[in-house]
Amino acid sequence: MAKRWYVVHAYSGYEKQVMRHLIERIKFAGMEEEFGDVLVPTEEVVEMRNGQKRKSERKFFPGYVLVQVEMSEAAWHLIKDTPRVLGFIGGTADKPAPITEKEADAILRRVEDSGDKPRPRTLFEPGETVRVIDGPFADFNGVVEEVNYEKSRVQVAVLIFGRSTPVELEFSQVEKI
C-alpha cells in the first residue's frame, strides 16, 4: 500500500500541538516507515498594524491536520489516541477515507505558494461596502469596484456632493463595515 493523505479533525487552536504530539508519538512507537508528512495547512498573510506591515500565519483549514500515512490498525489507533484529536474527516469512524491526490496537491501547492507572495489578511470583493479610515476621504463610505492584490490597492466608488467618484486606496486605508 502507498501512503495517502488523511484529514484529522483536531480541537480548533490546537492544530500545531496535535501535529507535534503526532510526530513525537510516531517516533516513540517506531512507526516512521508507515508515516510521511504531518502538517497544518497555513499561509502567510500581511496585515497593517500601527502603520507597519506585519507578516503572520493563518490556517486556511482551522481545526484540521493533514497526515500522510499508510493506514493500518496500529496507525489508526496511534492517530485516534493522540490528545485533542476528535477523529478523521471522510469515511466511517473505524475506516477513514483519504483525500484524493488532486485535493492533496492543491493544498500543498497553496502552502508552498503562500511563502512566495503573502496574501492580505482582509479580502475585499467588488460590490462590498467599505468605510475609508485614512486619507482625504476619511469617514466616507463607498462600494468596492476593483481589487488589485498585487499592488494591495482597492478602487472604491465614494459619494462626493451626490456624485459617485472612483478613488484608489491602499488596503490599510479602508475597513469592512
Protein Blocks (a to p, Z undefined) as FASTA:
>chain_A
ZZddddddddehilmmmmmmmmmmmmmnopmmmpccdddddddddddeehiacdddddfb
ghiacddddddfklmmmmmmpghiabdeehjfklccdddfklmmmmmmmmmmmmmmccdf
bdcdehiacddfedjkgoiacddfbdcfklopacddddeehiacdddddfklpccZZ
